[in-house]
Amino acid sequence: MNYLAHIFLGHGHPELEIGGLLGDFVRGREIEQYPAGIQVGIRLHRGIDAFTDEHPAFRFSRERVSRERRRFAGIMVDMFYDHFLARDWERYAEPPLAAFTGRTYRLLEENRELLPENVRLVLPRMASEDWLGSYGEVASIGWALDRIGTRLKRPNALNGSVVELEADYAGFAADFERFLPEVQVFAAGFIKENGYSLGSA
């Protein structure tokens, strides 16, 4: 799952949503530098990642990616799943997607001191261009994957990799629809076990 899904699965709890974003940037014991609630959000992120990697639907999606790009299939499928979540947002959450992403950008701006420098630098553009909301468009997923490819230090096949989504769009969509309810159950259980209520996105 990518940023939109991780924030969505925080069930409206600001500290869990911030932790959901930070999960990709915090390594090992660095988690101890953050407030307790955000630590829970980071652990939720890590738990979701582990659950996702082992889920049959996600594994099946990775197998849909061509052999030439298979090594980077996990990154691609994370983005593809955010696309389907954004595309069908009204099926899964009460507030409109634009309202959700607007609240998310305000939350991040209010807590910018907790964010890594590279996120702080792009946050104004991220908000003005509504990167999270734009994931509902296939072209935006392609742009995001190309951008990730340019940031990776090692050679990769992410440039132009949106063609993988286009080649088996219905198949990836079916995998996502099978996967999402189960990761929602996992996240809800984790949240309740850590003393939080289950709010809406």
VENBEL-V825810 format. One record per pair of residues at least 12 apart in sequence whose ideal C-beta (glycine too) atoms are under 6 Angstrom apart, sorted by the first residue. I is the first residue (numbers start at 1). GAP is how many residues later the second one is. If there is no record, write none. Layout:
BEGIN
i: [I/I]
gap: [GAP/GAP]
END
This chain:
BEGIN
i: [1/1/1/1/2/2/2/3/4/4/4/4/5/5/6/6/7/7/8/9/11/11/11/12/12/13/14/15/15/15/16/18/18/19/19/19/20/20/22/23/23/23/25/26/40/44/47/51/55/57/57/57/58/60/61/61/61/62/64/64/65/69/69/72/72/72/76/76/79/79/79/80/80/81/82/83/83/84/84/86/86/87/93/94/97/98/101/101/101/105/108/141/142/145/145/145/146]
gap: [47/51/77/80/76/77/80/18/78/81/128/131/77/80/14/39/13/97/193/178/180/187/188/187/188/183/93/22/23/26/25/20/93/19/22/23/21/25/20/19/22/23/91/16/154/146/143/135/124/118/121/122/121/115/16/111/114/15/104/107/99/88/92/84/85/86/85/88/62/65/66/85/92/95/53/52/58/89/92/49/50/49/108/106/36/35/29/31/32/22/15/21/20/13/16/17/13]
END
